[in-house]
Amino acid sequence: MCLRPVKKKKFLAKKNWLIQPVNSIKYLLSNSYILDRRRIKKKLKSVKYKNFEVRLAKNFKDIDAAQNLRFRVFYEELKAKPTIKNILYEKDFDELDPFCDHLLVIDHNKKSKRESIVGTYRLIRRPMTQIHGKFYTEGEFDIKKILKQKGEILELGRSCVNKDYRDKPIIKLLWKAISAYMEHYKIKIIFGCASFPGVNYKKYKEQLSFLYHYYLAPKSIRPKALPPNNIQLNYCQKKDLNAYKIFKSLPPLLKGYLRLGAYVSDGAFIDKQFNTIDICIVLKSNSLKKRYINLHKKGKKSSKIIFIKNFLKNKSRFIK
């Protein structure tokens, strides 16, 4: 559910807002920080491809539609456990939503607002946490080492695509927009959660071990799963893993992050509400620029050559 701002209320000066205590959601939504974000969004142009458009949410109706898509994917399709409010409003929402940027993929062939939003990502930067107090990931992982890094950081979350559009280039469009967002805000590090479906970690022992042996994050930026819902990753020895086969069996979102150069956390978190096993991923922007942004700046022929070289490079790391 997207909370709406109170009308006819004087906006406080930004300096006063930053030092005054937070008394209510209504107070938060009527402060000048929200208006500043709306002005900034106008500087970021939308990405268009055929009948699709990718842009940031402009208003609360846009956010409502994104939350409805999230409800349909997470709760109706993937069988997360909804609260009474989730069922009542048919939306996936939390207290962070009013203070985040919501990236949307819109199908202009659809007339209704709800049906037209076919893909979404939730973006949270460091300044946004000055309002709420923390990133979503902090509820599952210790990310103090990431928070200590200099420069802007970005949390990605609530990624989902309408099931009827998963054979279309929705994810590519989202990432093209995320790349522009990163350039605009000079993002240094991206992080967030990618998940295995279900909470039975025993059937994923090989996959979890594979992540531990091949993609464990450097100590300087390594997140760690928080108790009591944490589990380890290292269940199998590296020599016993068929790395190439296991990589192909990973969930699509996690596999996509790894292809972009992401690392993973020390341990995983069992999210009982969403019925998932969460892995915290960490990705340095320099790695993303090399593997993704530059790829799309090249021509089609050279892009294929770069893709093949990267594929062979990734494959070679699995050969013992």
C-alpha positions as CSV (number, residue, x, y, z in Angstrom):
1,M,0.0,0.0,0.0
2,C,1.3,3.4,-0.9
3,L,0.7,6.0,1.8
4,R,-0.4,9.4,0.4
5,P,0.8,12.8,1.6
6,V,-1.3,15.1,3.6
7,K,-2.7,18.0,1.7
8,K,-2.6,21.7,2.6
9,K,0.4,21.5,4.9
10,K,3.4,23.8,4.9
11,F,6.6,22.2,3.8
12,L,9.6,22.5,6.1
13,A,12.9,23.8,5.1
14,K,15.4,21.0,4.2
15,K,17.8,22.0,7.0
16,N,15.1,21.8,9.6
17,W,13.8,18.6,8.3
18,L,17.1,16.9,8.6
19,I,17.5,17.7,12.3
20,Q,13.9,17.4,13.5
21,P,12.7,14.1,14.9
22,V,10.3,11.9,12.8
23,N,6.9,11.9,14.5
24,S,4.7,10.2,11.9
25,I,4.4,8.9,8.4
26,K,2.2,11.9,7.5
27,Y,5.0,14.3,8.6
28,L,7.5,12.4,6.5
29,L,5.5,12.5,3.4
30,S,4.9,16.2,3.6
31,N,8.5,17.2,3.9
32,S,10.7,18.9,1.3
33,Y,12.9,15.9,0.7
34,I,10.2,14.1,-1.2
35,L,9.7,17.1,-3.4
36,D,13.5,17.3,-4.1
37,R,13.4,13.7,-5.3
38,R,10.6,14.5,-7.7
39,R,12.6,17.3,-9.2
40,I,15.7,15.0,-9.6
41,K,13.6,12.3,-11.4
42,K,12.8,14.7,-14.2
43,K,16.5,14.7,-15.1
44,L,16.5,11.0,-15.8
45,K,15.0,10.3,-19.2
46,S,12.9,7.2,-19.9
47,V,14.1,4.3,-22.0
48,K,11.8,3.2,-24.9
49,Y,11.7,0.1,-27.0
50,K,8.8,-0.6,-29.3
51,N,5.7,-0.5,-27.1
52,F,7.7,-0.6,-23.8
53,E,8.9,2.3,-21.7
54,V,11.2,2.1,-18.7
55,R,11.1,5.0,-16.2
56,L,10.9,5.9,-12.5
57,A,7.5,6.1,-10.8
58,K,6.2,9.6,-11.1
59,N,3.3,9.4,-8.6
60,F,1.6,7.3,-6.0
61,K,-0.6,5.6,-8.7
62,D,2.5,4.3,-10.4
63,I,3.8,2.9,-7.0
64,D,0.4,1.4,-6.3
65,A,0.5,-0.5,-9.7
66,A,4.0,-1.7,-9.0
67,Q,3.0,-3.0,-5.6
68,N,0.0,-4.8,-7.2
69,L,2.4,-6.5,-9.6
70,R,4.6,-7.5,-6.7
71,F,1.6,-9.0,-4.9
72,R,0.6,-11.1,-8.0
73,V,4.2,-12.4,-8.5
74,F,5.3,-12.9,-4.9
75,Y,2.1,-14.0,-3.2
76,E,-0.2,-15.5,-5.8
77,E,2.5,-17.1,-8.0
78,L,5.4,-17.8,-5.7
79,K,3.3,-18.6,-2.6
80,A,4.7,-16.1,-0.1
81,K,2.7,-15.8,3.1
82,P,0.5,-12.6,2.9
83,T,-0.6,-10.5,5.9
84,I,-4.3,-9.5,6.2
85,K,-3.4,-6.1,4.8
86,N,-1.6,-7.7,1.8
87,I,-4.8,-9.6,1.0
88,L,-7.1,-6.7,1.6
89,Y,-5.2,-4.3,-0.7
90,E,-3.8,-6.9,-3.1
91,K,-0.4,-5.3,-2.8
92,D,3.1,-6.1,-1.6
93,F,4.3,-3.2,0.5
94,D,6.4,-2.2,3.5
95,E,7.4,1.0,5.3
96,L,10.3,1.6,2.8
97,D,8.2,2.0,-0.3
98,P,7.3,5.7,0.1
99,F,11.0,6.7,0.3
100,C,12.4,4.6,-2.6
101,D,12.7,5.0,-6.3
102,H,10.5,2.5,-8.1
103,L,11.7,1.6,-11.6
104,L,8.9,0.5,-13.9
105,V,8.5,-1.2,-17.3
106,I,5.3,0.0,-18.9
107,D,3.5,-1.8,-21.8
108,H,1.7,1.1,-23.6
109,N,-0.6,-1.5,-25.4
110,K,-2.3,-2.0,-22.1
111,K,-5.0,0.5,-21.2
112,S,-5.4,0.1,-17.4
113,K,-2.6,1.3,-15.1
114,R,-2.4,-2.0,-13.2
115,E,-2.1,-4.1,-16.3
116,S,0.4,-1.7,-18.0
117,I,3.1,-2.2,-15.3
118,V,4.8,-5.5,-16.4
119,G,8.1,-5.2,-14.6
120,T,9.6,-3.4,-11.6
121,Y,12.7,-2.9,-9.4
122,R,13.0,-1.0,-6.1
123,L,16.0,1.2,-5.8
124,I,17.3,2.5,-2.4
125,R,20.3,4.9,-2.1
126,R,22.1,5.9,1.1
127,P,20.3,9.3,1.5
128,M,16.9,7.6,1.5
129,T,17.9,5.6,4.6
130,Q,18.3,8.8,6.5
131,I,14.5,8.8,6.7
132,H,13.7,5.2,7.4
133,G,16.9,4.4,9.2
134,K,18.2,1.3,7.4
135,F,18.3,-0.7,4.1
136,Y,15.9,-3.6,3.7
137,T,18.9,-6.0,3.5
138,E,19.9,-5.1,7.0
139,G,17.0,-7.1,8.3
140,E,18.7,-10.3,7.0
141,F,22.4,-9.6,6.6
142,D,25.2,-7.7,8.4
143,I,26.3,-5.2,5.7
144,K,28.4,-2.9,7.9
145,K,31.4,-3.4,5.7
146,I,29.4,-2.2,2.7
147,L,28.1,0.8,4.6
148,K,31.7,1.8,5.5
149,Q,32.7,2.1,1.8
150,K,33.1,5.6,0.5
151,G,30.8,7.0,-2.2
152,E,27.2,6.3,-3.1
153,I,25.7,2.8,-2.7
154,L,22.5,1.3,-4.2
155,E,20.3,-1.5,-2.9
156,L,18.3,-3.4,-5.5
157,G,15.2,-5.3,-4.4
158,R,11.6,-6.4,-5.1
159,S,12.5,-7.4,-8.7
160,C,9.7,-9.0,-10.6
161,V,8.3,-9.4,-14.1
162,N,4.8,-10.3,-15.1
163,K,4.7,-14.0,-16.0
164,D,3.3,-13.3,-19.5
165,Y,6.3,-11.1,-20.3
166,R,9.3,-13.3,-19.3
167,D,10.1,-14.2,-22.8
168,K,10.5,-10.5,-23.7
169,P,13.5,-8.2,-23.1
170,I,12.1,-6.8,-19.8
171,I,15.1,-7.5,-17.7
172,K,17.5,-6.0,-20.3
173,L,15.4,-2.8,-20.4
174,L,15.4,-2.6,-16.6
175,W,19.2,-3.0,-16.5
176,K,19.7,-0.4,-19.2
177,A,17.8,2.0,-17.0
178,I,19.6,0.9,-13.8
179,S,22.9,1.6,-15.6
180,A,21.7,5.2,-16.4
181,Y,20.6,5.6,-12.8
182,M,24.0,4.5,-11.6
183,E,25.8,6.9,-13.9
184,H,23.5,9.8,-12.7
185,Y,24.1,9.2,-9.0
186,K,27.7,7.9,-9.3
187,I,26.9,4.6,-7.7
188,K,30.0,2.7,-6.5
189,I,28.5,-0.5,-5.1
190,I,25.3,-2.4,-5.7
191,F,23.8,-4.9,-3.3
192,G,20.6,-6.7,-2.5
193,C,19.0,-10.2,-2.3
194,A,18.6,-12.9,-4.8
195,S,16.7,-16.0,-3.8
196,F,16.2,-19.8,-4.2
197,P,12.5,-20.8,-4.1
198,G,11.3,-22.6,-1.0
199,V,13.0,-22.9,2.4
200,N,14.3,-26.5,2.2
201,Y,18.0,-25.7,1.9
202,K,19.1,-29.3,1.8
203,K,18.1,-29.7,-1.9
204,Y,20.3,-26.7,-2.7
205,K,23.5,-27.9,-1.0
206,E,25.5,-28.2,-4.2
207,Q,24.3,-24.8,-5.5
208,L,25.1,-23.1,-2.1
209,S,28.5,-24.8,-2.0
210,F,29.2,-23.7,-5.5
211,L,28.5,-20.0,-4.6
212,Y,30.8,-20.4,-1.5
213,H,33.8,-21.8,-3.5
214,Y,33.5,-19.6,-6.6
215,Y,31.8,-16.3,-5.7
216,L,32.3,-15.5,-2.1
217,A,32.8,-11.8,-1.7
218,P,36.1,-10.2,-0.6
219,K,36.3,-9.7,3.1
220,S,36.3,-5.9,2.7
221,I,32.7,-5.9,1.4
222,R,31.4,-9.3,2.5
223,P,27.9,-9.4,4.0
224,K,27.1,-12.0,6.6
225,A,23.7,-13.7,7.2
226,L,22.1,-12.8,10.5
227,P,20.9,-15.4,13.1
228,P,18.6,-17.1,13.9
229,N,17.5,-17.7,10.3
230,N,20.9,-18.0,8.8
231,I,22.5,-21.1,7.2
232,Q,26.0,-21.8,6.0
233,L,26.9,-22.2,2.3
234,N,29.8,-24.6,2.4
235,Y,28.3,-28.1,2.4
236,C,30.3,-29.8,-0.3
237,Q,34.0,-29.8,-1.2
238,K,35.0,-27.9,-4.4
239,K,36.4,-31.0,-6.1
240,D,33.1,-32.8,-5.8
241,L,31.1,-30.1,-7.7
242,N,30.2,-30.1,-11.4
243,A,30.5,-26.3,-11.5
244,Y,29.3,-25.8,-15.1
245,K,26.2,-27.9,-14.6
246,I,25.4,-26.3,-11.2
247,F,25.7,-22.8,-12.7
248,K,23.1,-23.6,-15.3
249,S,20.7,-24.8,-12.5
250,L,20.8,-21.5,-10.5
251,P,17.8,-19.2,-10.4
252,P,17.7,-16.7,-13.3
253,L,18.1,-13.6,-11.3
254,L,21.0,-14.9,-9.3
255,K,22.7,-16.2,-12.4
256,G,22.3,-12.8,-14.1
257,Y,24.0,-11.1,-11.1
258,L,26.9,-13.5,-11.2
259,R,27.3,-12.9,-15.0
260,L,27.6,-9.2,-14.3
261,G,30.5,-9.9,-11.8
262,A,28.6,-10.1,-8.5
263,Y,29.9,-11.7,-5.3
264,V,27.8,-13.4,-2.6
265,S,27.5,-13.3,1.2
266,D,28.9,-15.5,3.9
267,G,25.8,-17.6,4.6
268,A,22.2,-17.4,3.4
269,F,19.0,-16.3,5.1
270,I,15.7,-18.3,5.3
271,D,12.9,-15.9,4.6
272,K,9.8,-17.7,5.9
273,Q,7.3,-15.0,4.8
274,F,8.4,-15.0,1.2
275,N,9.2,-18.7,1.2
276,T,12.7,-18.2,-0.1
277,I,16.4,-18.8,0.7
278,D,18.1,-15.4,0.3
279,I,21.6,-14.7,-0.8
280,C,23.0,-11.2,-0.5
281,I,24.8,-10.2,-3.7
282,V,27.4,-7.4,-3.9
283,L,28.5,-5.9,-7.2
284,K,31.1,-3.1,-7.8
285,S,30.0,-0.6,-10.4
286,N,33.4,-0.9,-12.2
287,S,32.7,-4.6,-12.8
288,L,29.2,-3.8,-14.2
289,K,30.5,-1.2,-16.5
290,K,33.1,-3.6,-18.0
291,R,30.7,-6.5,-18.4
292,Y,27.4,-4.8,-19.3
293,I,27.5,-1.1,-20.2
294,N,30.5,-1.4,-22.6
295,L,28.9,-4.4,-24.2
296,H,25.8,-2.4,-25.3
297,K,27.9,0.4,-26.7
298,K,29.5,-1.8,-29.2
299,G,28.0,-2.9,-32.5
300,K,26.2,-6.2,-32.9
301,K,29.1,-8.1,-34.4
302,S,31.6,-6.9,-31.8
303,S,29.0,-7.5,-29.0
304,K,28.8,-11.1,-30.0
305,I,32.5,-11.5,-29.9
306,I,32.7,-9.9,-26.5
307,F,29.9,-12.1,-25.2
308,I,31.7,-15.3,-26.5
309,K,35.0,-14.2,-24.9
310,N,33.3,-13.5,-21.5
311,F,31.4,-16.8,-21.8
312,L,34.6,-18.7,-22.4
313,K,36.3,-16.8,-19.6
314,N,33.6,-17.7,-17.2
315,K,33.5,-21.3,-18.3
316,S,37.3,-21.6,-17.8
317,R,37.1,-20.7,-14.2
318,F,35.0,-23.8,-13.6
319,I,37.6,-26.1,-15.2
320,K,39.7,-27.9,-12.6
